[in-house]
Amino acid sequence: MSHALSIMNPFFMLVCCAALAQNERAVMPVRLPGTSLDTSLRNEADRAIRQSVRWLAARQQADGAWGVTNRVRVTALVVTALAAASCPEGDSARARATLWLGGTAATPLTSLGDHAWRLLALSLALPETPGRHAYLHDLARRAQPAATGASADDSRLWREVLSQAGQEAPPVSESKDEESRALLAHAAAAWPPALDGTRALWRLARMINRSAGGQLLRGQTPLDWRNHMANRLITAQKNDPDGGGFWSAATPDRQLAETAYGILGLLEL
């Protein structure tokens, strides 16, 4: 119990308010298919991200969390999106949510995906301190029972998150590399993809960036996947009359998740 509560001290509250540095994005003078977004579209994407950050921050619950049915996963997903976006509008909400999420360290989780999102969120939100690595290591250790029987998607995410958090990750097997290449080849052959929702677009963008060096080829021809995804995400975003923007879904929890995935998807571009 003392370990779980150690994350709640005033020093932790102070350091969690520090914003992460915004990633610099280069703009190519002459844009080739598949390269970084041009200035105009990048500005539209950045605006969509800021609108979504405002919308998510406005829907934070009094205790700092988000969600109804799976508050740990939904909150971790939103914290990840806010930390990655690094918009000032989300700083306060992110700090409060990080405190709430850290307080769930002893909460049993049965899904490896839930463990992955919590570990990723806290690895992004917590500053470098002497106790950070040990704390993240303990969170990773708690996920071991959930690794048995986990889905391929959750296992892939878990390996990536372990590396992100500075933890030892299991090696990627040759069969997993072949699976990624096959999925990318199928995506290129069927381009543009018939994907439903921001989560699917984020997963594909993430795979292209991590498994194909950011380039999607049909034969030897590079596809302009970044522009296509950016336009698709920006067009699908809804404006809320009360402020901010979101991506629609059937339930409140899924709407929160889709909006967080929308942010992460745009940041992959």
Secondary structure by P-SEA (a helix, b strand, c coil): cccccccccaaaaaaaacccccbbbbbbccccccccccaaaaaaaaaaaaaaaaaaaaacccccccccccaaaaaaaaaaaaaaacccccaaaaaaaaaaaaaacccccccaaaaaaaaaaaaaccccccaaaaaaaaaaaaaccccccccaaaaaaaaaaaaaaccccccccaaaaaaaaaaaaaaaaacccccccaaaaaaaaaaaaacccccccccccccaaaaaaaaaaaaabbbbccbbbbbbcccaaaaaaaaaaaaaaaaac
